[in-house]
């Protein structure tokens, strides 16, 4: 469905310049493999071979991709996870900022309709970028997905072994994701008028309180509830496909009880950053605490 194809003579085939992909192909299709090296890429810092691989023992075993896509959309939840894993290893990406994405050309979008519904059930969101469409899952959701995809010991061992190859950066980033501990969602949030708002610190050391909703009416209800509780400076805006209710640093400063709550959260975030050895994050949080006039004892 991604980097693979069905040759005109009926053989499953793949063109790749990734050594780990060439190895995976021979594992997925054990038996005789026709191998042709049809080029070499020479860059400043590496050299890669362009492989053409055909699984000779699987002629006419697969029909066209329309049928394969339909069958894939009907896989059980247990079977669908390794399928998604190899989609991501083909047309997808894994970032160091805890995001997993899958890139589709516009021509693929209709073909993949059944698979896309399954992706959305796994909390992927669509981002339309003109000539391509990206489905992406981020932060704790990406970490959870990575752990589910590698929950099978055999698949995990395969990815861990292949990640040792020099061209397997994507696999190494995936392994990094499954080793991240997910912190409770409400650990960095404050409750205001019965609404939990997350504490965000930007690179300039400014604090914002945010809560997001997919539906406008839900976000509007939150906005009115906060304003009714006396927080007039709260605002509502749309960010990509979500509606965000937020309060900036200047608004927070006007409410001493709110400053005290936020300072407690920032203190906890600072301790975690120091314990994790994250100096950059620690400096950013310290600057935010100073800007918010948190008690000196907390900042130290």
C-alpha positions as CSV (number, residue, x, y, z in Angstrom):
1,X,0.0,0.0,0.0
2,X,3.0,2.4,0.3
3,X,6.5,1.6,-1.0
4,X,5.5,-1.7,-2.4
5,X,3.9,-2.5,-5.8
6,X,2.6,-5.3,-7.9
7,X,4.8,-5.9,-11.0
8,X,3.1,-6.2,-14.4
9,X,4.0,-9.9,-14.3
10,X,2.2,-10.4,-11.0
11,X,5.1,-10.3,-8.5
12,X,5.1,-8.2,-5.3
13,X,8.0,-5.8,-5.7
14,X,9.7,-2.8,-4.0
15,X,12.2,-0.2,-4.9
16,X,14.1,1.2,-2.0
17,X,17.4,2.8,-1.0
18,X,16.9,1.7,2.7
19,X,18.8,-1.3,3.8
20,X,16.4,-2.0,6.6
21,X,13.5,-2.0,4.1
22,X,15.3,-4.5,1.9
23,X,15.7,-6.8,4.8
24,X,12.0,-6.4,5.9
25,X,10.9,-7.3,2.3
26,X,12.7,-10.6,2.4
27,X,11.2,-11.4,5.8
28,X,7.6,-10.5,4.7
29,X,8.0,-12.6,1.5
30,X,10.3,-15.5,2.5
31,X,11.6,-17.7,-0.3
32,X,13.3,-16.6,-3.6
33,X,13.9,-12.9,-4.0
34,X,15.0,-11.4,-7.3
35,X,17.4,-8.6,-6.5
36,X,18.7,-5.9,-8.8
37,X,20.9,-2.9,-7.9
38,X,19.9,-0.3,-10.4
39,X,21.7,2.7,-9.0
40,X,23.8,4.3,-6.2
41,X,23.1,7.5,-4.4
42,X,26.3,9.4,-3.4
43,X,25.8,12.3,-1.0
44,X,28.3,14.3,1.1
45,X,27.9,12.2,4.1
46,X,26.7,8.8,2.9
47,X,26.3,6.4,0.0
48,X,23.1,4.3,-0.5
49,X,22.2,1.5,-2.9
50,X,19.0,1.6,-4.9
51,X,17.4,-1.9,-4.6
52,X,14.8,-3.4,-6.8
53,X,13.3,-6.5,-5.2
54,X,10.7,-9.0,-6.4
55,X,9.2,-11.9,-4.4
56,X,9.4,-14.7,-7.0
57,X,7.4,-17.3,-5.0
58,X,4.3,-15.0,-4.7
59,X,3.3,-14.5,-8.4
60,X,-0.4,-13.7,-8.8
61,X,-0.9,-14.0,-5.0
62,X,-2.2,-10.4,-4.8
63,X,-4.8,-8.5,-6.8
64,X,-4.7,-4.7,-7.3
65,X,-4.4,-2.2,-4.5
66,X,-8.1,-1.4,-4.5
67,X,-8.9,-4.9,-3.2
68,X,-6.0,-4.8,-0.8
69,X,-7.2,-1.5,0.7
70,X,-10.7,-3.0,1.1
71,X,-9.3,-6.1,2.9
72,X,-7.0,-4.0,5.1
73,X,-9.9,-1.8,6.3
74,X,-11.7,-5.0,7.6
75,X,-8.7,-6.2,9.6
76,X,-9.3,-6.8,13.3
77,X,-7.9,-4.3,15.8
78,X,-5.1,-6.6,16.6
79,X,-4.2,-7.2,13.0
80,X,-4.6,-3.5,12.0
81,X,-1.8,-2.2,14.3
82,X,1.1,-4.0,12.6
83,X,-0.5,-2.9,9.3
84,X,-0.4,0.7,10.4
85,X,3.1,0.3,11.6
86,X,4.4,-0.7,8.2
87,X,2.3,2.1,6.5
88,X,4.2,4.5,8.7
89,X,7.5,2.9,8.0
90,X,6.7,3.3,4.3
91,X,4.9,6.6,3.6
92,X,5.0,8.0,7.2
93,X,7.3,9.7,9.5
94,X,8.2,9.8,13.2
95,X,9.5,13.1,14.7
96,X,11.6,13.9,17.7
97,X,8.8,16.1,18.9
98,X,6.6,13.1,19.5
99,X,4.5,13.0,16.4
100,X,3.6,10.2,14.0
101,X,2.3,11.1,10.6
102,X,1.2,9.4,7.3
103,X,1.5,11.3,4.0
104,X,-1.0,10.6,1.2
105,X,-1.1,12.1,-2.3
106,X,-4.5,13.4,-3.3
107,X,-4.9,10.4,-5.7
108,X,-4.7,8.0,-2.8
109,X,-7.2,9.6,-0.6
110,X,-10.3,8.0,-2.1
111,X,-8.7,4.6,-2.4
112,X,-7.8,4.7,1.3
113,X,-11.3,5.8,2.5
114,X,-11.8,2.6,4.6
115,X,-8.3,2.7,6.1
116,X,-8.7,6.5,6.9
117,X,-11.8,5.8,9.0
118,X,-9.7,3.3,11.0
119,X,-6.9,5.9,11.3
120,X,-9.4,8.4,12.7
121,X,-10.6,5.9,15.3
122,X,-6.9,5.8,16.4
123,X,-7.1,9.6,16.9
124,X,-5.3,10.6,13.7
125,X,-6.3,14.1,12.5
126,X,-6.2,15.3,8.9
127,X,-4.1,18.2,7.7
128,X,-4.6,19.3,4.1
129,X,-1.4,20.7,2.7
130,X,-2.4,21.5,-1.0
131,X,-0.7,18.8,-3.0
132,X,-0.8,16.2,-0.2
133,X,-2.8,15.2,2.8
134,X,-1.2,14.3,6.1
135,X,-2.8,12.3,8.9
136,X,-1.0,12.9,12.2
137,X,-1.2,11.9,15.8
138,X,0.8,13.9,18.4
139,X,2.1,14.0,22.0
140,X,0.7,11.4,24.4
141,X,-1.5,9.9,21.6
142,X,1.5,9.2,19.5
143,X,3.3,7.6,22.4
144,X,0.3,5.4,23.1
145,X,0.1,4.4,19.5
146,X,3.8,3.5,19.3
147,X,3.5,1.3,22.3
148,X,0.5,-0.5,20.9
149,X,2.2,-1.0,17.5
150,X,5.2,-2.5,19.2
151,X,3.3,-4.5,21.9
152,X,4.0,-7.8,20.1
153,X,7.4,-9.0,21.3
154,X,8.4,-10.4,17.9
155,X,7.6,-7.1,16.1
156,X,9.3,-5.1,18.8
157,X,12.4,-7.3,18.5
158,X,12.4,-6.9,14.7
159,X,12.2,-3.1,14.9
160,X,14.9,-2.9,17.7
161,X,17.3,-5.0,15.7
162,X,16.7,-3.1,12.4
163,X,17.1,0.2,14.2
164,X,20.8,-0.6,14.7
165,X,21.4,-0.2,10.9
166,X,22.9,3.2,9.9
167,X,20.0,4.3,7.8
168,X,17.2,3.4,10.3
169,X,16.6,6.9,11.8
170,X,12.8,6.5,11.6
171,X,13.0,3.2,13.5
172,X,15.2,4.7,16.2
173,X,12.7,7.6,16.7
174,X,9.9,5.0,17.1
175,X,11.9,3.1,19.8
176,X,12.5,6.4,21.6
177,X,8.7,7.0,21.7
178,X,7.9,3.7,23.4
179,X,10.4,4.5,26.1
180,X,8.7,7.8,27.1
181,X,6.6,7.8,30.2
182,X,3.2,9.4,29.8
183,X,2.4,11.9,32.6
184,X,-1.1,12.3,33.8
185,X,-3.0,14.8,31.7
186,X,-4.2,16.9,34.6
187,X,-0.7,17.1,36.2
188,X,0.0,20.5,34.4
189,X,-3.5,21.9,34.6
190,X,-5.4,24.2,37.0
191,X,-9.1,24.2,37.7
192,X,-11.0,27.5,37.2
193,X,-14.8,27.6,37.8
194,X,-14.9,23.8,37.4
195,X,-13.0,23.9,34.1
196,X,-9.5,22.3,33.8
197,X,-7.1,24.5,31.8
198,X,-3.7,23.3,30.8
199,X,-0.6,25.5,31.7
200,X,1.6,26.2,28.6
201,X,5.0,28.0,28.7
202,X,6.4,29.4,25.4
203,X,10.0,29.9,24.6
204,X,9.9,33.6,25.7
205,X,8.8,32.6,29.2
206,X,5.2,33.6,29.0
207,X,2.4,31.5,30.4
208,X,-1.0,30.8,28.8
209,X,-3.9,28.7,30.1
210,X,-5.7,26.8,27.4
211,X,-8.6,24.3,27.0
212,X,-9.6,22.9,23.6
213,X,-12.7,21.4,22.2
214,X,-13.5,20.0,18.7
215,X,-17.1,21.5,18.7
216,X,-17.6,25.2,18.7
217,X,-20.7,25.1,21.0
218,X,-18.7,23.2,23.6
219,X,-15.9,25.8,23.5
220,X,-18.4,28.7,23.6
221,X,-20.1,27.2,26.7
222,X,-16.7,27.0,28.5
223,X,-16.0,30.7,27.5
224,X,-19.3,31.9,28.9
225,X,-18.8,29.8,32.1
226,X,-15.4,31.4,32.7
227,X,-16.7,34.9,31.9
228,X,-19.7,34.3,34.2
229,X,-17.2,33.4,37.0
230,X,-15.6,36.9,36.6
231,X,-12.7,36.1,34.2
232,X,-13.6,38.6,31.6
233,X,-10.2,38.5,29.7
234,X,-10.7,34.9,28.6
235,X,-10.8,34.5,24.7
236,X,-11.8,32.0,22.1
237,X,-10.0,31.2,18.8
238,X,-9.8,28.4,16.3
239,X,-6.5,26.5,15.9
240,X,-6.4,24.2,12.9
241,X,-9.4,21.9,13.6
242,X,-10.1,22.8,17.3
243,X,-11.5,25.7,19.2
244,X,-9.3,26.9,22.0
245,X,-10.4,29.0,25.0
246,X,-7.3,30.7,26.5
247,X,-6.1,33.2,29.0
248,X,-2.8,35.1,28.6
249,X,-0.1,36.2,31.1
250,X,-1.5,39.7,31.6
251,X,-5.0,38.3,32.3
252,X,-3.6,35.7,34.8
253,X,-1.7,38.4,36.7
254,X,-5.0,40.2,37.5
255,X,-6.2,37.3,39.7
256,X,-3.9,36.6,42.8
257,X,-5.7,33.2,43.5
258,X,-5.0,32.2,39.9
259,X,-1.4,33.3,40.0
260,X,-0.9,31.1,43.1
261,X,-2.4,28.0,41.4
262,X,-0.3,28.5,38.3
263,X,2.9,29.1,40.3
264,X,2.3,25.7,42.0
265,X,2.1,24.0,38.7
266,X,5.2,25.8,37.3
267,X,7.1,24.8,40.4
268,X,6.2,21.1,39.8
269,X,7.1,21.5,36.1
270,X,10.5,23.0,37.0
271,X,11.3,20.2,39.4
272,X,10.5,17.6,36.7
273,X,12.6,19.5,34.1
274,X,15.6,19.6,36.5
275,X,15.2,15.9,37.4
276,X,15.1,15.0,33.7
277,X,18.2,17.1,33.0
278,X,16.3,19.3,30.6
279,X,18.2,22.5,31.1
280,X,16.5,24.4,28.2
281,X,13.0,23.7,29.6
282,X,14.1,24.5,33.1
283,X,15.4,27.9,32.1
284,X,12.1,28.6,30.2
285,X,10.0,27.7,33.2
286,X,12.2,29.7,35.6
287,X,11.8,32.8,33.3
288,X,8.0,32.3,33.3
289,X,7.9,32.1,37.1
290,X,9.9,35.3,37.3
291,X,7.6,37.0,34.8
292,X,4.6,35.9,36.9
293,X,6.2,37.0,40.2
294,X,6.1,33.6,41.7
295,X,7.5,33.4,45.3
296,X,11.4,33.4,45.2
297,X,11.5,30.2,47.2
298,X,9.5,28.4,44.5
299,X,11.9,29.6,41.7
300,X,15.0,28.5,43.6
